[in-house]
Amino acid sequence: MEHLDAASVSPDEVKTQAGDIVPFLVDPKSTVRYSSVREAWTEVWERIGSSMVRYHRARSKAYQQDPAPTSDLLVRLLSTLSPFVHPSIMADTPPRLFLLLSDMYQIFAQPKVGAAIPRKLVFYLVALKQLSREDWLRIEGEVQKEVNKLQAENDGEASDGDEPERPALKL
């Protein structure tokens, strides 16, 4: 929690942003399941875009044009995911994603331990512990493949101006 204090971010802000970006986490009855990396990032990407629009509108008295998140931002965000899912060579050391989920647990467990969100996070941690190193490497490979596709689309955009085929950002 010290890193939040150093960044002047409150746990409530983290909870709000997490709820905006991954609403299935904060909805106690949600049973959302993504069948692919693309399906998951597309949904989260749409939520990030909506969150950016709400943030922009709330802080701008003069309505101009909503800032659309760029595909370069998506590439940067997805690129940061690979190190989180990369499994350690040490069999008893889980991927860094576990640290992120543990931090989220600490944030959501305050002030009431036993609420739905901390229980969901524990469920996710237990389920993720069942994955083998090969499973984690496959997930990492899928993420990297998506990053490579997006980078190729961005390079193609810059060279020929054609619109790449990818899920549209719904606002």
N, C-alpha and C positions, 0 to 999 in steps of 0.2 A: 504494500500500500504506500510505501515511501515514495516509489516512483510516480505515483499519482499526485502526491503532495508536491513533489519537485516540479511536475508539469502543470501545477495549479488546476488539476482536474479532480472533481469530487466523485465519490462512488455513485452518487445519484446521476451525474452526467453520463457515466459509463453505462449504468442501467438503462437510461433513456435511449442512448445511442444503440446499445445492443438490442433493445426492444424494437427500434426502428429498422435495424438492418437484418436481424434474425428473429422475426416475430414468433416463430414456432418455439423459441426458447422461453419466452415469457408467457405464452398462452398455455395454461396448465392442461388443457384438453387437446392440444394439437397433436396430430399423429402424422405430420408431414414426413415424407421419406423421399429422398432424391435417389434416382437410379443411376446417375452419372455425374461426373465432375462438372460437365457442361451445364447440366440442369441445375446443379447447386449454385455455381457461380453466376448463372444467368439470373436466377431469382434474387440472389444477394445484390448483384449489380443493379437490378431494377430498384431495389430498396435503397441503395446508396444514392442513386439518381433522385429518387423522390425525397430522400432526406436532405440532399443538397438544395433542392428547390424550396422545401419548407424553410430551411435555414436562411436562404437568400431572401425569401419573401418576408420573413419575420424581422430581418435586420435592415431591409431596404424600404424606405418610405416611398421612394419614387420607383414604381414598377417599370422595369425596362425589359430585359430578356433574361429568362432563367438560365443559369449556367448549367450546361449539359456536361456531365463528366466525360472526359476524353477517353478514347481507346488506349492512349498511352498510359493513362492512370490505371486502367484495368490491367494492362500488362505489368505495371509496377506492383500492383496489389497481388496479382496472381504469382508473380515472381517471388514475393516474400513468403508465400505459402509453402513452397518446396522445402525450405529448411525446417519448417515446423513439422512436416510429415516424414522427413528423412529419418529412417531408423538407425539407431546406433549399432555399431558392430558388437557392442556388449549386449548380451541377451537380456540382462536384467535392467537395462536402461531404456525407458520408453522414449518415443519421439518428443520433441519440444512442445508439441501440441498439448501434451498432458500438463505442462507448466501453465500454459495459457488457460486451459480449462480449470486448473486448480486456482488460479488467480480469480477467474470468474466466479468460482464457488465461494471464495472468501468475500467477494464483493456482494454477491446475492444472498449470502447467509446472514448478513447483517441487516437489520437487527434481529430477525427471527429465523433461527435455525429450524430446519424441518419444513420450510415452505416448499411449494411445488418446484420452483426453479432450482434450488440446490439439489433436490432429489433427482431432477432430470439430469443435472450435470454429473451426479454420481452414477446414474444409469449409463450415460454416455461414456464415462471413464471406464466403467466395468466392461461395457460392450467393446470398447476400443482395445482393452487389454487382451481380448480374445484374438486379435489380429496377429498374424505371424509377421516376421520380418519381410517375407516375400510379398505379403498383402500390402504392407506399407510401401515397399519399393514399387509395386504396381500402381498404387495411388499417386505416389510421387511422379512416376512416369506419365500418368494420365494428366496431371497438372502441368508438367513440363511440355507435353504435347500440345495442350491448349495454349500455353504461353507462346510456343513456336508458331502455331497457326495464327494467333493474333498478331505476332510480330511480322509474319509474312504478309498478312492482310494490310497492316499499317505500311509496310514497305511498298506494297502494291498500290495503296492509296496515294502515297507520295509520288509514285512514278507515273501511273496512268489515270488517276482521278476516278476510277470506277469504285462504286460502293461495294464493299465486301459483304458476303452473305454471313450474317450472324444475327442472333436474336436482337430484335429492336428493343430499345430502352423505352419502357412505357411510363409516362408521367401522368 
